[in-house]
């Protein structure tokens, strides 16, 4: 249930008699659907945490368990494809509990008429991505549906990973005083998909940031204590921070100018009227770190390929619990709240 | 990769430049796709077994891991719905390794416009089904795609289960001399979905057999040694037996008259020109059992609710390895081979 809830939403949401695109946005409607329909039906302590993964006891081991369906369109976009997303996305959801990936499953729903060449290219990309993560795809499933009963190809990957002893990372574990560290620029993935989908060639070129993050997390764990971790995929950085603030009942203060956005991405967002804070990333993480450990963790992050551009973007505070404040560049303050509607559908 | 391969297929299959419905049949085209595309790309020892689940070592525990996407249409059919199938199907794939279910994940792909009432009914059915199995849905995902980019609702469930010590059940572990036991009537599920889809009201009524099988398997394990187990879902009993014969390199001889088919189901199959041997079941299993244990296992099966109609249907033999012979009721012998084409698309 990645990025699937918000406790910062004060207004009762409109009831819907059918599923609408916004229910898949990772924003307020998704949160409502999860809170009002799925959570009451399936209620149990692990699901209630609404972390990106459940951590299950198996003998004396703690096993992280996570699943995601990938429905991105188009299947291939600048900097990546659905196959890489499916592998890295699940490896990253495991990593957000501190877990190293143990194995993956992959279930394919294919539309009749899907060119075999495209399927083969996606499968080859998954194979390369899995090898890059040192993880095997050990079981799977294939289904075919009639034309117009699916859009080419959907992939659901599920992962198991081993959580190191002594680790207790959770969206509900952030503490006042924690330093908020972001591992690099935001909104690259969403705008890369958007540019390909809309056929817009933004100046400078925009590439998806899709990459695995488990090695970055391992380096961070070795450097100091981590309280909360999220990879801000669907819903973007803004949603992840709001979720952590809500689940941990802390306030958060962010500096807008501290949040790095590549120039062409910023330009594209301005052109299309899209807030980069709520655009999907596929290779970044945000961490809430004990202030005594923040320096060491930041240095460890910058020493990795994936975290070279890591930077401090804010701090958790005792004041205004569950509320995220963004200090704007002109000195104002904005309350960060989840968008109600879908900014960019089918981004992952 | 349930029901996804056949070593009995002697003829080179036609190459396809696009995915066709037959690639999802669980028959020869599915087998070809898995063997020629997925297996070479993802190759690893666990996947190569092509069991319905992978068994992964976690500390000193053996964890069964399995995934399936459910794309059945309609969502509700006589005797069940997609939600029950998604829970029982994954519990049963775990059970086929002897495992008791530990936890499930569920990923939902919803079509824009799906009535919220239908979604709620499916989710409620999943909740009841999970409770009936004593298993929790501990993590999940929700995605929404535009109208005509999916057909209402697809659900992918993945399960973890603990394999009891000393158990080594595998499709590749059948031995000559093994007794083949079937837990009840065949083809109920497929013909129930078919009757609802085609709006045919068969005399006598036909209900899906969807039910969990882990308690039946536990009773069998307590009674004696099991070599191979399969729940003959997509592809039916014929496919499961051909797969076990192929993977274990044994011959199999079946008595056609020993295989129970309910009268209305037999009538419906005859009317529609469908072979019940290749029609999906969702609450039956076929077991290859050491001959010394067969009597005790059969009695234990009949003592359970799920296995009350269990019966011996044949035997594994040394002769004609990988070939399945069916003795017909009029005294002839037919070689059982997987159908090339789709009999009943989107049955699970």
Contacts between the chains, C-beta under 8 A, distances in Angstrom:
chain1	res1	chain2	res2	distance
A	1	B	139	6.5
A	1	B	140	5.4
A	1	B	141	6.6
A	1	B	142	7.5
A	2	B	141	6.6
A	4	B	142	6.9
A	16	B	116	6.2
A	17	B	115	6.8
A	17	B	116	5.5
A	17	B	117	7.7
A	18	B	112	7.7
A	18	B	113	5.1
A	18	B	114	6.1
A	18	B	115	5.5
A	18	B	116	6.0
A	19	B	110	4.7
A	19	B	111	7.2
A	19	B	112	6.1
A	19	B	113	6.7
A	19	B	114	4.3
A	19	B	116	6.6
A	19	B	119	6.5
A	19	B	144	5.8
A	20	B	112	6.2
A	20	B	144	7.4
A	21	B	112	5.4
A	21	B	144	5.5
A	21	B	146	6.9
A	22	B	144	7.9
A	23	B	110	7.1
A	23	B	142	7.0
A	23	B	144	5.0
A	24	B	110	7.2
A	24	B	142	6.6
A	24	B	143	5.1
A	24	B	144	2.9
A	24	B	145	7.4
A	25	B	144	8.0
A	30	B	142	6.4
A	33	B	142	6.5
A	34	B	142	6.8
A	37	B	116	7.8
A	37	B	119	6.9
A	37	B	120	6.0
A	37	B	123	6.0
A	38	B	123	6.3
A	38	B	140	6.6
A	38	B	142	7.2
A	41	B	123	4.7
A	41	B	124	5.9
A	41	B	126	7.1
A	41	B	127	4.2
A	42	B	106	7.7
A	42	B	123	7.6
A	42	B	126	7.4
A	42	B	127	5.9
A	42	B	130	7.2
A	42	B	136	7.3
A	42	B	137	4.3
A	42	B	140	7.5
A	44	B	136	4.3
A	44	B	137	7.5
A	44	B	138	6.3
A	46	B	103	7.5
A	46	B	136	6.9
A	46	B	138	4.0
A	46	B	139	7.1
A	47	B	136	7.3
A	47	B	137	6.7
A	47	B	138	5.4
A	47	B	139	6.6
A	47	B	140	7.4
A	53	B	139	6.1
A	54	B	103	6.9
A	54	B	105	7.7
A	54	B	138	3.8
A	54	B	139	4.2
A	56	B	102	6.7
A	56	B	103	5.5
A	56	B	138	6.6
A	56	B	160	6.9
A	58	B	58	4.9
A	58	B	59	6.9
A	58	B	61	5.1
A	58	B	63	6.0
A	58	B	102	7.3
A	58	B	160	7.7
A	58	B	162	7.3
A	59	B	58	6.9
A	59	B	59	4.6
A	59	B	60	5.7
A	59	B	61	4.3
A	60	B	59	5.7
A	60	B	60	7.9
A	61	B	58	5.1
A	61	B	59	4.3
A	61	B	61	7.2
A	63	B	58	6.0
A	63	B	63	7.4
A	63	B	160	7.3
A	65	B	103	6.6
A	65	B	105	6.3
A	65	B	138	6.6
A	65	B	139	5.8
A	65	B	160	6.3
A	66	B	105	7.2
A	66	B	139	5.7
A	67	B	105	3.9
A	67	B	106	7.4
A	67	B	107	4.8
A	67	B	139	6.1
A	67	B	140	6.5
A	67	B	141	5.6
A	67	B	156	7.1
A	67	B	158	5.6
A	68	B	107	6.5
A	68	B	141	4.8
A	69	B	107	4.3
A	69	B	108	7.4
A	69	B	109	5.2
A	69	B	141	5.5
A	69	B	143	4.9
A	69	B	156	6.3
A	71	B	109	6.1
A	71	B	143	4.9
A	71	B	145	5.2
A	71	B	149	7.8
A	73	B	149	7.9
A	102	B	56	6.7
A	102	B	58	7.3
A	103	B	46	7.5
A	103	B	54	6.9
A	103	B	56	5.5
A	103	B	65	6.6
A	105	B	54	7.7
A	105	B	65	6.3
A	105	B	66	7.2
A	105	B	67	3.9
A	105	B	158	5.7
A	106	B	42	7.7
A	106	B	67	7.4
A	107	B	67	4.8
A	107	B	68	6.5
A	107	B	69	4.3
A	107	B	156	4.8
A	107	B	158	7.8
A	108	B	69	7.4
A	109	B	69	5.2
A	109	B	71	6.1
A	109	B	109	7.4
A	109	B	154	5.8
A	109	B	156	8.0
A	110	B	19	4.7
A	110	B	23	7.1
A	110	B	24	7.2
A	111	B	19	7.2
A	112	B	18	7.7
A	112	B	19	6.1
A	112	B	20	6.2
A	112	B	21	5.5
A	113	B	18	5.1
A	113	B	19	6.7
A	114	B	18	6.1
A	114	B	19	4.3
A	115	B	17	6.8
A	115	B	18	5.5
A	116	B	16	6.2
A	116	B	17	5.5
A	116	B	18	6.0
A	116	B	19	6.6
A	116	B	37	7.9
A	117	B	17	7.7
A	119	B	19	6.5
A	119	B	37	6.9
A	120	B	37	6.0
A	123	B	37	5.9
A	123	B	38	6.3
A	123	B	41	4.7
A	123	B	42	7.6
A	124	B	41	5.9
A	126	B	41	7.1
A	126	B	42	7.4
A	127	B	41	4.2
A	127	B	42	5.9
A	130	B	42	7.2
A	136	B	42	7.3
A	136	B	44	4.2
A	136	B	46	6.9
A	136	B	47	7.3
A	137	B	42	4.4
A	137	B	44	7.5
A	137	B	47	6.7
A	138	B	44	6.3
A	138	B	46	4.0
A	138	B	47	5.4
A	138	B	54	3.9
A	138	B	56	6.6
A	138	B	65	6.6
A	139	B	1	6.5
A	139	B	46	7.1
A	139	B	47	6.6
A	139	B	53	6.1
A	139	B	54	4.2
A	139	B	65	5.8
A	139	B	66	5.7
A	139	B	67	6.0
A	140	B	1	5.3
A	140	B	38	6.6
A	140	B	42	7.5
A	140	B	47	7.4
A	140	B	67	6.5
A	141	B	1	6.6
A	141	B	2	6.5
A	141	B	67	5.5
A	141	B	68	4.8
A	141	B	69	5.5
A	141	B	156	7.8
A	142	B	1	7.5
A	142	B	4	6.9
A	142	B	23	7.1
A	142	B	24	6.6
A	142	B	30	6.4
A	142	B	33	6.5
A	142	B	34	6.7
A	142	B	38	7.2
A	143	B	24	5.1
A	143	B	69	4.9
A	143	B	71	4.9
A	143	B	346	7.8
A	144	B	19	5.9
A	144	B	20	7.4
A	144	B	21	5.5
A	144	B	22	7.8
A	144	B	23	5.0
A	144	B	24	2.9
A	144	B	25	8.0
A	144	B	345	7.5
A	145	B	24	7.4
A	145	B	71	5.3
A	145	B	151	6.2
A	145	B	345	8.0
A	145	B	346	6.1
A	146	B	21	6.9
A	146	B	151	7.8
A	146	B	345	7.1
A	146	B	346	7.6
A	148	B	148	5.0
A	149	B	71	7.8
A	149	B	73	7.8
A	149	B	150	6.8
A	149	B	151	3.8
A	149	B	346	8.0
A	150	B	149	6.8
A	150	B	150	5.5
A	150	B	151	7.2
A	150	B	154	7.6
A	151	B	145	6.2
A	151	B	146	7.7
A	151	B	149	3.8
A	151	B	150	7.2
A	154	B	109	5.8
A	154	B	145	8.0
A	154	B	150	7.6
A	154	B	154	7.0
A	156	B	67	7.1
A	156	B	69	6.3
A	156	B	107	4.8
A	156	B	109	8.0
A	156	B	141	7.8
A	156	B	156	3.8
A	156	B	158	7.8
A	158	B	67	5.6
A	158	B	105	5.7
A	158	B	107	7.8
A	158	B	156	7.8
A	158	B	158	3.8
A	160	B	56	6.9
A	160	B	58	7.7
A	160	B	63	7.3
A	160	B	65	6.4
A	160	B	160	7.0
A	162	B	58	7.3
A	345	B	144	7.5
A	345	B	145	8.0
A	345	B	146	7.1
A	346	B	143	7.8
A	346	B	145	6.1
A	346	B	146	7.6
A	346	B	149	8.0
